[in-house]
């Protein structure tokens, strides 16, 4: 997913931002990333289904934590960005919707688990067949 996020940011910077302007390009990049994330989780869960909704939420929370750790760990020390610059993308009062990325990253695994009809047996073990 890191590769997808970097490619998405590159697409925004090189293609959509010069064409649409910064604010619209940022929103479009957010929507693109949410769609790609959903498709990735859908395919991943078809191949490796999780045994329970609880484990799906745990995976989503872990992914969101890793996403935020990478974003702020890379943005500050490596890119030299200030906290105010990094947090600007989370300011919904300025029309920034990037906050949807960690929120959806947290929820998408459980949502896909539910939508794919994964049912948890009473024993807590996944049924075969």
BAZATOR-832877 format. One line per field, with one value per residue (C-alpha): residue number from 1; chain; x, y negated, z negated. Coordinates in steps of 0.001 Angstrom, whole numbers. Layout:
REM residues N
pos c(NUM / ...)
unit c(A / ...)
u c(X / ...)
v c(Y / ...)
w c(Z / ...)
//
This chain:
REM residues 129
pos c(1 / 2 / 3 / 4 / 5 / 6 / 7 / 8 / 9 / 10 / 11 / 12 / 13 / 14 / 15 / 16 / 17 / 18 / 19 / 20 / 21 / 22 / 23 / 24 / 25 / 26 / 27 / 28 / 29 / 30 / 31 / 32 / 33 / 34 / 35 / 36 / 37 / 38 / 39 / 40 / 41 / 42 / 43 / 44 / 45 / 46 / 47 / 48 / 49 / 50 / 51 / 52 / 53 / 54 / 55 / 56 / 57 / 58 / 59 / 60 / 61 / 62 / 63 / 64 / 65 / 66 / 67 / 68 / 69 / 70 / 71 / 72 / 73 / 74 / 75 / 76 / 77 / 78 / 79 / 80 / 81 / 82 / 83 / 84 / 85 / 86 / 87 / 88 / 89 / 90 / 91 / 92 / 93 / 94 / 95 / 96 / 97 / 98 / 99 / 100 / 101 / 102 / 103 / 104 / 105 / 106 / 107 / 108 / 109 / 110 / 111 / 112 / 113 / 114 / 115 / 116 / 117 / 118 / 119 / 120 / 121 / 122 / 123 / 124 / 125 / 126 / 127 / 128 / 129)
unit c(A / A / A / A / A / A / A / A / A / A / A / A / A / A / A / A / A / A / A / A / A / A / A / A / A / A / A / A / A / A / A / A / A / A / A / A / A / A / A / A / A / A / A / A / A / A / A / A / A / A / A / A / A / A / A / A / A / A / A / A / A / A / A / A / A / A / A / A / A / A / A / A / A / A / A / A / A / A / A / A / A / A / A / A / A / A / A / A / A / A / A / A / A / A / A / A / A / A / A / A / A / A / A / A / A / A / A / A / A / A / A / A / A / A / A / A / A / A / A / A / A / A / A / A / A / A / A / A / A)
u c(0 / 2934 / 3776 / 164 / 144 / 3404 / 2188 / -1077 / 803 / 3027 / -27 / -1514 / 1632 / 2479 / -899 / -4038 / -2716 / -1489 / -4743 / -7308 / -5555 / -4220 / -7433 / -9424 / -6401 / -5933 / -9573 / -9384 / -6195 / -7939 / -10915 / -8618 / -6657 / -9857 / -11126 / -7791 / -7532 / -11013 / -10230 / -6955 / -8641 / -11462 / -9013 / -6804 / -9735 / -11012 / -7621 / -6938 / -10255 / -10043 / -11758 / -13776 / -15023 / -12924 / -9747 / -10776 / -11053 / -7687 / -6049 / -7681 / -6493 / -2975 / -2926 / -4174 / -1544 / 1197 / -125 / -59 / 3322 / 4767 / 3127 / 4304 / 7554 / 8539 / 7056 / 8802 / 12259 / 12830 / 11001 / 11525 / 7854 / 6477 / 3617 / 1333 / 2132 / 1547 / -1701 / -3060 / -4348 / -6574 / -8272 / -11790 / -12739 / -10442 / -12012 / -9271 / -10630 / -7422 / -8729 / -10930 / -7820 / -6957 / -10652 / -11409 / -8177 / -9447 / -12924 / -12411 / -11217 / -14263 / -16563 / -15180 / -15316 / -19014 / -19816 / -18161 / -20504 / -17913 / -19930 / -18413 / -19367 / -20467 / -17268 / -15130 / -13482 / -13995 / -16249 / -14875 / -16944)
v c(0 / -2346 / -2012 / -2783 / -5833 / -7145 / -6572 / -8307 / -11308 / -11422 / -11321 / -14198 / -16306 / -15725 / -15338 / -16281 / -19241 / -21255 / -20417 / -20808 / -22949 / -21893 / -21611 / -19596 / -17416 / -16638 / -15617 / -13496 / -11808 / -10996 / -9442 / -7475 / -6123 / -5105 / -3249 / -1497 / -599 / 892 / 2938 / 4139 / 5229 / 6871 / 8986 / 9696 / 10804 / 13090 / 14810 / 14739 / 14301 / 13315 / 15578 / 12927 / 9363 / 8729 / 9780 / 7621 / 4579 / 5434 / 5577 / 2281 / 574 / 1908 / 687 / -2751 / -2979 / -1984 / -4478 / -7356 / -6301 / -6241 / -9526 / -11504 / -9570 / -10179 / -13659 / -15211 / -13675 / -12744 / -15460 / -18117 / -19110 / -20976 / -19591 / -22369 / -21441 / -17740 / -18335 / -20737 / -17802 / -16818 / -20231 / -19540 / -23168 / -24022 / -21373 / -18813 / -15264 / -13297 / -12309 / -9823 / -7757 / -6648 / -6403 / -4163 / -2224 / -1360 / -339 / 1128 / 4570 / 5111 / 3668 / 6016 / 8931 / 8231 / 7540 / 10730 / 12611 / 13988 / 15544 / 16474 / 19869 / 20043 / 21813 / 18942 / 21250 / 20682 / 23262 / 25202 / 25529)
w c(0 / -535 / 3166 / 4112 / 1840 / 3303 / 6870 / 6007 / 4603 / 7675 / 9956 / 7975 / 8086 / 11742 / 13429 / 11538 / 9525 / 12544 / 14324 / 11500 / 8898 / 5517 / 3494 / 6042 / 6833 / 3113 / 2780 / 5923 / 4684 / 1397 / 3187 / 5528 / 2569 / 754 / 3834 / 4427 / 727 / 819 / 3932 / 2401 / -823 / 1142 / 3136 / 137 / -1986 / 796 / 820 / -2929 / -4785 / -8405 / -10915 / -12739 / -12688 / -15768 / -13953 / -10965 / -13249 / -14799 / -11361 / -10374 / -13552 / -13059 / -9446 / -10464 / -13209 / -10756 / -8185 / -10658 / -12037 / -8527 / -7534 / -10545 / -10989 / -7362 / -6969 / -9949 / -10248 / -6584 / -4645 / -7313 / -7426 / -10423 / -12486 / -11233 / -7619 / -8238 / -10141 / -7491 / -5420 / -8349 / -8626 / -7374 / -8018 / -5082 / -2869 / -3450 / -3569 / -4112 / -7558 / -5684 / -4866 / -8423 / -9306 / -6292 / -6770 / -10246 / -9059 / -5574 / -6659 / -8882 / -6209 / -3555 / -5998 / -6528 / -2852 / -1708 / -3966 / -6338 / -9130 / -12408 / -13777 / -17376 / -18411 / -17123 / -14553 / -10874 / -9218 / -6270 / -3124)
//
